[in-house]
Structures are given as structure tokens and as C-alpha cells.
Amino acid sequence: MTENEEKDNVDRELFRNVEKLRQLRIEHRDLDEVISRLSMDIYVDEIQIKRLKKRKLMLKDQIERQQSQLIPDLNA
């Protein structure tokens, strides 16, 4: 594999990681809005809100992992 091919592979991987991070952030924000709207409903299903909050927390963890992958390893 040539140096240019390796660089292209790294660039593609970086783009995929950035795109994945963007999608996770969008989903996290959307969930936040849904939870907020549902919380204003007096007939709200508390179990549904708990599930949505749990999903939102999982997304937050995924976002943090994805962000840490984008930070270059200082020991490298």
C-alpha cells in the first residue's frame, strides 16, 4: 500500500467517525426535545420517559467515546 493510499484510508476513516459523531449528536438533541415535550404532558407515560432518558444517556456515552477516538494519541 502506498503512502497516498494509507492517507486516503485514514481520511475516509476520519470522515466516517466525524459523520457518526454528528449523527449521534443529532439523535441526542432530538431525544432531548421529545423528552422535554413529553414531560409537559400531564398524562405522560413515566416508563416511556425513563426509557428515552436511558437511551439519551447511552447516546451521550457513545458521543464521548466517539470524541475520544477523534483525539490523536499523544503517546504515538
N, C-alpha and C positions, 0 to 999 in steps of 0.2 A: 504494500500500500504506500502510495506516495505521500509526501508531506501535505500537499494540497487536498488529497482525498481525506486524510486524517482531520485536517482543519474543517473541511466540509461536514464530516461526520459530527465533529464537536459542535459546529454551528447549528446543525439540524437538531441535535440533542438539546442544546440550549434553548432553541426556539420552542421545542416541544415542552420543555419544563416551564418556560415562561407562559406559554399558552395554557398549560394545565393549571398553573397558579392563577391566571386570570379567570378561568372558568370556576375554580373553587371559590374565589372571592365573590364572583357574581352570585353563585348559588348561596353563599353565606349571607350576602346582603339581602337577597330575595327572601330567604328564610326569616331573617330578622324582621322584614316588613310584614310577612304573613303572621308571625308570632305577635307582633305589635297589634295588628288589626284584630286577630282572634281574641286577644286579651281584653279588648274593649267590648266584646260581646258578652252580655250577661248570661247567655245560655251556652257559654263556652264549654267544650269538652276538655277537661283538665288532663286527661290521659293523652289526648291528641297533642296538646301544647307540650307536655313533658317529652313526648316522642320527638317533636320538632326541635325542642331545645337540645335534646340529646344529639340529634343529627347535626345541629348547628355547632355543637361542641366538637363533634368528630371532624367536621369540616375545618374548624379552627386548628385542630391538631394537624390535619393534613396540610393546611396552608403553612403552618410553622415548619413542618418537615420539608415541604417543597422549597420554602425560602432558604432554609439552611443548606439545601443541595445547591442552590444558586451561588452561595458564598464560596469563593475559592478557598481551598485548604491552605492555611498559612504555613503548614509544615512541608508542603510539596516543594 
